[in-house]
Amino acid sequence: MKRFTSIAALTAALLTTAACGDDTANGGAGATTTAGGAGTSAPTTDPGTDGTEPMGDMPMAIISLAPTHTETLFAIGAGDQVIAVDEFSNYPAEALAKPHELSGYEPNVEAIAALNPDLVVLSDAAIQPQLESLGIAVWVGPAAATFDDVYAEIEQLGAATGHVAEAAELVAQMQADIAAAVAGAPVPAEPLSLYHELDPTYYSVTSATFIGQVYELFGLTNIADGAEAGNDYPQLSAEYIIDAAPDLVFLADTKCCGESAETVSGRPGWNAIPAVANGHVVAMDDDISSRWGPRIVEYIAAVADALAKVPAGA
């Protein structure tokens, strides 16, 4: 089969703290990771194609080294074609049944090649040249910067695996579900503020990040915006958060770090925060918050549900 390549590349390296299931490389304090910033483009297939139709034979021995793309492969019906996944591809349950000894953070080209794949799916292009020099086809989908990136990657991964129709159907369903969740959420008289916690050392995200755009869908005000010029993943202080008095706290460190509404309420001075005092500390799924695949719909629905629990006029 012809090779599938990507012309997309990460144009910015931004710190974020997330669960061990994140697709991007670790670095920095705590469980920080790098993520794609503004300007990230969606991947394409070989030059001369538009990415809308599969090329050559359908790959039947796929290795996925990116949890987000593993989830997408199974969601579009390509799960039976997957022969191995990385150590952090923990969803869906069928993915756990696949061999998952390969490392996504420190991929070993020899170990990958030994499995004789006809397509390797990555979120980072670092080992792409080495794999292609061995005649192994590669598809690279970097961290999404926008919802359009998400949809484009799903559709193009569908084209790369022979599941064009299923990918298009998934995208359409995601768009419909997201629109319904946003439309059904209450609109407060005054915009509510939020704090998104990446880890217990108070790393957060601004509205310029992908996950920050989720909150923007609901018109929420992010207390991290402008906290540190030029940094969309700032480390806030307890004093800053308490003074900002967010109405909602979203915890994306429940799996990695065991944080919960109870642990947050036990932090010195945090009971003065409206979100804590009023019971609006929301435990989120670390994995979903650090990925950009089909389950982002679940995350958006969880945000809508949290908003519905805030009394009108609060």
C-alpha positions as CSV (number, residue, x, y, z in Angstrom):
1,M,0.0,0.0,0.0
2,K,1.0,3.6,-0.5
3,R,2.3,5.5,2.5
4,F,0.2,7.9,4.5
5,T,2.2,10.9,5.6
6,S,1.4,14.0,7.5
7,I,2.4,17.6,6.7
8,A,1.1,18.8,10.0
9,A,3.5,19.7,12.8
10,L,3.2,21.2,16.2
11,T,3.8,24.9,16.0
12,A,4.1,25.6,19.7
13,A,5.2,23.6,22.8
14,L,2.9,24.4,25.7
15,L,3.1,23.0,29.2
16,T,0.0,21.2,30.5
17,T,-0.5,18.8,33.4
18,A,-2.7,15.8,32.7
19,A,-3.4,12.2,33.5
20,C,-0.9,9.5,32.4
21,G,-3.1,8.8,29.4
22,D,-2.2,12.1,27.6
23,D,-0.9,11.7,24.1
24,T,1.9,14.1,24.3
25,A,5.4,14.0,25.8
26,N,6.0,14.7,29.4
27,G,8.3,17.4,30.6
28,G,8.6,20.1,33.3
29,A,7.1,20.2,36.7
30,G,4.7,17.6,38.0
31,A,2.9,15.7,35.3
32,T,3.3,18.4,32.7
33,T,3.0,17.7,29.0
34,T,3.4,19.4,25.7
35,A,0.4,20.2,23.6
36,G,-0.3,21.7,20.3
37,G,-0.9,25.4,20.2
38,A,-2.6,27.8,17.9
39,G,-1.8,27.2,14.2
40,T,-1.7,23.4,14.5
41,S,-3.1,22.0,11.2
42,A,-4.8,18.7,10.5
43,P,-2.8,15.9,8.8
44,T,-3.2,14.9,5.2
45,T,-2.5,11.8,3.2
46,D,0.1,11.4,0.5
47,P,0.6,14.5,-1.8
48,G,-1.9,14.5,-4.6
49,T,-4.9,13.4,-2.5
50,D,-7.4,15.5,-0.6
51,G,-7.7,13.2,2.3
52,T,-11.3,12.3,1.6
53,E,-10.8,8.8,0.1
54,P,-8.7,5.8,1.3
55,M,-5.5,5.2,-0.8
56,G,-4.3,1.7,-1.7
57,D,-5.3,-1.4,0.3
58,M,-7.0,-1.0,3.6
59,P,-4.4,-1.4,6.4
60,M,-5.0,-4.6,8.4
61,A,-2.1,-4.4,10.9
62,I,-2.3,-1.0,12.6
63,I,-0.3,0.1,15.6
64,S,-1.5,3.2,17.5
65,L,0.9,5.0,19.8
66,A,-1.6,7.8,20.7
67,P,-4.5,7.2,23.1
68,T,-6.6,9.8,21.4
69,H,-6.2,8.1,18.0
70,T,-6.7,4.7,19.5
71,E,-10.1,5.8,20.8
72,T,-10.9,7.2,17.3
73,L,-9.9,4.0,15.5
74,F,-12.3,2.0,17.6
75,A,-15.0,4.6,17.3
76,I,-14.9,4.5,13.5
77,G,-14.9,0.7,13.3
78,A,-11.2,0.1,12.7
79,G,-10.6,-1.6,16.0
80,D,-10.3,-5.1,14.4
81,Q,-7.4,-3.8,12.3
82,V,-5.4,-2.7,15.3
83,I,-2.7,-5.2,16.4
84,A,-1.1,-3.2,19.2
85,V,-1.4,0.0,21.1
86,D,0.8,2.1,23.5
87,E,0.8,1.6,27.2
88,F,-1.6,4.5,27.9
89,S,-4.3,3.5,25.4
90,N,-6.8,2.4,28.0
91,Y,-10.1,3.1,26.2
92,P,-12.3,1.5,25.0
93,A,-12.1,-1.9,26.8
94,E,-11.4,-3.6,23.5
95,A,-8.2,-1.6,23.3
96,L,-6.9,-3.0,26.6
97,A,-7.2,-6.5,25.1
98,K,-4.6,-5.5,22.5
99,P,-0.9,-5.9,23.2
100,H,0.0,-2.6,24.9
101,E,3.7,-3.0,25.8
102,L,4.9,-0.4,23.2
103,S,5.8,3.0,24.6
104,G,4.2,6.1,23.2
105,Y,6.5,8.5,25.0
106,E,9.7,6.8,24.0
107,P,8.8,4.7,21.0
108,N,11.2,2.0,20.0
109,V,11.4,1.7,16.2
110,E,12.8,-1.8,16.3
111,A,10.0,-3.1,18.6
112,I,7.4,-1.5,16.3
113,A,8.9,-2.9,13.1
114,A,9.1,-6.4,14.7
115,L,5.3,-6.5,14.7
116,N,5.2,-6.0,10.9
117,P,2.6,-3.2,10.9
118,D,1.2,-1.8,7.6
119,L,0.3,1.5,9.3
120,V,1.6,3.2,12.5
121,V,-0.6,6.0,13.9
122,L,1.2,8.7,15.9
123,S,0.5,12.1,17.5
124,D,4.2,13.2,17.1
125,A,6.3,12.9,13.9
126,A,9.6,12.3,15.7
127,I,10.0,8.7,14.5
128,Q,8.2,9.0,11.2
129,P,11.3,9.2,9.0
130,Q,12.8,6.1,10.7
131,L,9.6,4.1,10.2
132,E,9.2,5.2,6.6
133,S,12.8,4.3,5.8
134,L,11.8,0.8,6.7
135,G,8.8,0.9,4.4
136,I,6.2,1.3,7.1
137,A,3.3,3.6,6.4
138,V,2.8,6.4,9.0
139,W,-0.1,8.7,9.9
140,V,0.5,11.6,12.2
141,G,-2.2,13.6,13.9
142,P,-0.8,16.2,16.3
143,A,-2.6,17.7,19.3
144,A,-5.7,19.5,18.1
145,A,-5.9,23.3,18.6
146,T,-9.5,23.7,17.5
147,F,-12.7,21.6,17.1
148,D,-12.2,21.8,13.4
149,D,-8.8,20.1,13.9
150,V,-10.6,17.3,15.9
151,Y,-13.1,16.7,13.1
152,A,-10.5,16.8,10.4
153,E,-8.3,14.3,12.1
154,I,-11.2,11.9,12.6
155,E,-12.2,12.1,9.0
156,Q,-8.6,11.8,7.7
157,L,-7.9,8.9,10.0
158,G,-11.1,7.3,8.5
159,A,-9.7,7.8,5.0
160,A,-6.3,6.3,6.0
161,T,-8.0,3.2,7.4
162,G,-10.8,2.6,4.9
163,H,-13.6,3.9,7.1
164,V,-14.6,7.2,5.4
165,A,-18.3,6.8,5.9
166,E,-18.0,5.8,9.6
167,A,-15.7,8.7,10.3
168,A,-18.0,11.2,8.7
169,E,-21.0,9.8,10.7
170,L,-19.0,10.1,13.9
171,V,-18.1,13.7,13.2
172,A,-21.7,14.5,12.4
173,Q,-22.9,12.9,15.6
174,M,-20.3,14.6,17.7
175,Q,-21.3,18.0,16.2
176,A,-25.0,17.4,16.9
177,D,-24.4,16.2,20.5
178,I,-22.1,19.1,21.3
179,A,-24.6,21.6,19.8
180,A,-27.4,20.0,21.9
181,A,-25.4,20.1,25.1
182,V,-24.6,23.8,24.6
183,A,-28.1,24.7,23.6
184,G,-29.6,22.9,26.6
185,A,-27.3,24.5,29.2
186,P,-28.7,27.3,31.3
187,V,-27.5,30.8,30.6
188,P,-26.8,32.7,33.9
189,A,-27.7,36.3,34.3
190,E,-24.0,37.1,34.8
191,P,-21.2,35.0,33.3
192,L,-19.9,32.4,35.7
193,S,-16.1,32.1,36.3
194,L,-14.1,28.9,36.4
195,Y,-10.8,27.4,37.5
196,H,-9.6,24.3,35.7
197,E,-7.0,22.4,37.7
198,L,-4.4,20.3,36.0
199,D,-2.6,19.2,39.1
200,P,-2.4,20.0,42.8
201,T,0.3,22.5,42.3
202,Y,-2.3,24.7,40.5
203,Y,-1.3,24.5,36.9
204,S,-4.2,25.6,34.8
205,V,-5.2,26.4,31.2
206,T,-6.4,29.6,29.5
207,S,-9.2,30.0,27.0
208,A,-6.6,29.8,24.2
209,T,-6.0,26.1,24.8
210,F,-8.2,23.4,23.3
211,I,-9.8,22.4,26.6
212,G,-10.2,26.1,27.4
213,Q,-12.3,26.5,24.2
214,V,-14.7,23.9,25.7
215,Y,-15.5,26.3,28.5
216,E,-15.8,29.2,26.1
217,L,-18.7,27.3,24.4
218,F,-20.7,28.1,27.5
219,G,-19.6,31.7,27.9
220,L,-17.6,30.9,31.1
221,T,-14.9,33.3,32.3
222,N,-11.6,31.6,32.9
223,I,-9.6,33.0,35.8
224,A,-6.3,31.8,34.3
225,D,-6.7,34.2,31.3
226,G,-4.1,36.8,31.5
227,A,-2.5,35.3,34.7
228,E,0.9,35.0,33.0
229,A,1.5,36.8,29.7
230,G,2.4,34.4,26.9
231,N,1.7,31.3,28.8
232,D,-1.5,29.4,28.2
233,Y,-0.7,26.8,30.9
234,P,0.2,29.1,33.8
235,Q,0.9,27.9,37.3
236,L,-1.4,29.8,39.6
237,S,-1.0,30.3,43.3
238,A,-3.5,29.4,46.0
239,E,-3.8,33.1,46.8
240,Y,-4.6,34.0,43.2
241,I,-7.3,31.4,43.0
242,I,-8.9,32.4,46.3
243,D,-8.9,36.0,45.3
244,A,-10.4,35.2,41.9
245,A,-13.3,33.4,43.7
246,P,-14.3,31.2,40.8
247,D,-18.0,30.0,40.7
248,L,-16.9,26.6,39.3
249,V,-13.8,24.4,39.8
250,F,-13.2,21.6,37.4
251,L,-10.7,19.0,38.6
252,A,-8.7,17.3,35.8
253,D,-6.4,15.6,38.4
254,T,-8.8,13.1,39.9
255,K,-7.1,10.0,38.5
256,C,-3.5,11.1,38.5
257,C,-3.5,12.8,41.9
258,G,-6.6,11.7,43.8
259,E,-8.1,15.2,44.0
260,S,-11.8,15.5,44.8
261,A,-14.3,18.0,46.2
262,E,-13.3,16.8,49.7
263,T,-9.6,17.3,49.2
264,V,-10.2,20.7,47.7
265,S,-12.4,21.8,50.6
266,G,-9.6,20.8,53.0
267,R,-7.1,23.3,51.5
268,P,-6.5,26.3,53.7
269,G,-8.7,29.2,52.8
270,W,-10.5,27.4,50.0
271,N,-13.8,27.3,51.7
272,A,-14.1,31.0,50.9
273,I,-14.2,30.3,47.2
274,P,-17.8,30.3,46.0
275,A,-17.3,27.0,44.0
276,V,-16.2,25.3,47.2
277,A,-18.7,26.9,49.5
278,N,-21.6,26.1,47.2
279,G,-20.7,22.6,46.2
280,H,-19.6,23.3,42.6
281,V,-16.3,21.5,42.6
282,V,-16.6,19.1,39.7
283,A,-14.5,15.9,39.3
284,M,-13.7,15.4,35.6
285,D,-12.0,12.5,33.8
286,D,-8.3,13.2,33.5
287,D,-8.0,11.1,30.3
288,I,-10.8,12.8,28.5
289,S,-9.6,16.3,29.5
290,S,-6.1,15.6,28.0
291,R,-7.3,14.0,24.8
292,W,-9.2,15.4,21.8
293,G,-11.1,12.4,20.5
294,P,-14.7,11.3,20.4
295,R,-15.1,11.4,24.1
296,I,-14.8,15.2,24.2
297,V,-18.6,15.1,23.8
298,E,-18.7,13.5,27.3
299,Y,-16.6,16.2,28.7
300,I,-18.8,18.9,27.2
301,A,-21.9,17.2,28.6
302,A,-20.3,17.1,32.0
303,V,-19.7,20.8,31.9
304,A,-23.3,21.4,30.8
305,D,-24.5,19.2,33.7
306,A,-22.3,21.2,36.2
307,L,-23.9,24.5,35.0
308,A,-27.4,23.1,35.4
309,K,-26.6,22.5,39.1
310,V,-25.8,26.2,39.7
311,P,-28.9,28.0,41.0
312,A,-30.3,30.7,38.8
313,G,-28.9,34.1,39.9
314,A,-25.9,32.5,41.7
